[in-house]
Amino acid sequence: MAGPGAAAEMPHVPGARVLIVEARYYAHINDLLLTGAKLVLEAAGAEVTHVVVPGALEIPPAVAMAQETGRFDGYVALGCVIRGETSHYELVSGESCRGLMDLGVRSGAAIGNGILTVENEMQALARADPSDQDKGGGAALAALRLLAWRKALHA
């Protein structure tokens, strides 16, 4: 994910078609992630499409399905997994991230991973808030940078 000061290095990708795949389990947290991602993508000149899936485990299959269509140049995965009292947290956070990484490595998909994996709601809110850590914006920026890298490789 992109780090501090990332906005100064934002690639301009007019017309790039970017799909945001959002696992909307925690709506109030996702609203913040989505706001940050859309602000970055719109500032870069990207065309944004947004789809909602039930949970983080459904994000990689949704990206894979969309990738098969050839309609999108890049993807932004947004969601939040908060640790609970069972091992379900490890399964969901690990497998959703592994699924995205496998897609990116195997197919060269430009994917920005904005799935928060946190201990509690307070951590999630700080990471999601565009005026704080802006992980949604960071995930969008990561996807844009990968798109720019792909373009540079084929130039």
MINUSE-575331 format. One record per residue (C-alpha): y, z, x. Coordinates in steps of 0.2 Angstrom, whole numbers, padded with zeros to 4 digits, always signed. Each point is the difference from the previous one (the first is absolute). Layout:
BEGIN
YZX;...
This chain:
BEGIN
+0000+0000+0000;+0018-0003+0005;+0009+0014+0009;+0018+0007+0000;+0014-0013+0002;-0012-0014-0006;+0013-0008-0012;+0010-0006+0015;-0015-0011+0005;-0004-0007-0018;-0006-0017+0001;+0008-0013-0012;-0014-0009-0010;+0008-0009-0014;-0012-0006-0013;-0015+0010+0007;-0011+0005-0014;-0005+0018+0001;-0011+0009-0012;+0002+0019-0002;-0017+0008-0005;+0004+0017-0007;-0012+0014-0005;+0010+0009-0012;-0009+0017-0001;+0016+0010+0004;+0013-0009-0009;+0015+0010+0006;-0005-0002+0018;-0004-0018-0002;+0017-0004-0008;+0007+0005+0017;-0012-0010+0010;+0003-0015-0011;+0019+0001+0001;-0001+0001+0019;-0012-0015+0001;+0010-0011-0012;+0017+0004+0009;-0007-0006+0017;-0009-0015-0007;+0015-0006-0010;+0012+0003+0015;-0012-0011+0010;+0001-0014-0013;-0018+0001-0006;-0007-0004-0017;-0008+0016-0007;-0015+0001-0012;-0006+0017-0005;-0017+0005-0007;-0006+0017-0005;-0018+0006+0003;-0008+0016-0005;-0002+0009+0016;+0000-0002+0019;-0018-0006+0001;+0005-0015-0010;+0014-0006+0011;-0011-0009+0013;-0010-0010-0013;+0016-0005-0009;+0007-0006+0016;-0016-0010+0004;+0000-0008-0017;+0019-0005+0002;-0003-0006+0017;-0014-0012-0007;+0014-0009-0010;+0011-0004+0014;+0015+0004-0010;+0006+0014+0011;+0006+0001+0019;-0001+0018+0001;-0005+0017-0008;+0007+0017-0002;-0012+0014-0005;+0008+0015-0008;-0008+0016-0006;-0002+0018+0003;-0015+0011+0003;+0003+0019+0000;-0014+0011+0007;-0009+0010-0013;-0014+0013+0000;-0014-0013+0002;-0005-0013+0013;+0006-0014-0011;+0016+0000+0010;-0009-0005+0016;-0009-0014-0009;+0015-0007-0009;+0012+0000+0014;-0012-0006+0013;-0008-0014-0010;+0016-0007-0007;+0007-0001+0017;-0016-0007+0008;+0000-0013-0014;+0018-0005+0004;-0003+0000+0019;-0016-0011-0002;+0009-0013-0011;+0014-0001+0013;-0011-0002+0015;-0013-0011-0008;+0012-0012-0009;+0016+0002+0009;+0009+0006-0016;+0017+0008+0003;-0002+0017-0008;+0012+0014+0000;-0009+0016-0004;+0010+0012-0010;-0014+0011-0006;+0006+0018+0003;-0014+0012+0004;+0008+0018-0001;-0004+0018-0002;+0011+0004-0014;+0013-0008-0012;+0015+0006+0010;-0006-0010+0015;-0003-0015-0011;+0018+0001-0007;+0008+0001+0017;-0010-0015+0006;+0003-0010-0015;+0018+0002-0002;+0010-0015+0006;+0014+0012+0006;-0012+0010+0010;-0016-0007+0009;-0001-0016-0011;-0018-0004+0002;+0001-0013-0013;+0014-0009+0009;-0010+0002+0016;-0015-0008-0007;+0010-0015-0006;+0008-0001+0017;-0017+0000+0008;-0006-0014-0011;+0016-0010+0004;-0002+0002+0018;-0018-0006-0001;+0006-0015-0010;+0013-0003+0014;-0013+0001+0013;-0012-0012-0008;+0014-0012-0002;+0004+0002+0019;-0018-0003+0004;+0000-0017-0009;+0017-0006+0006;
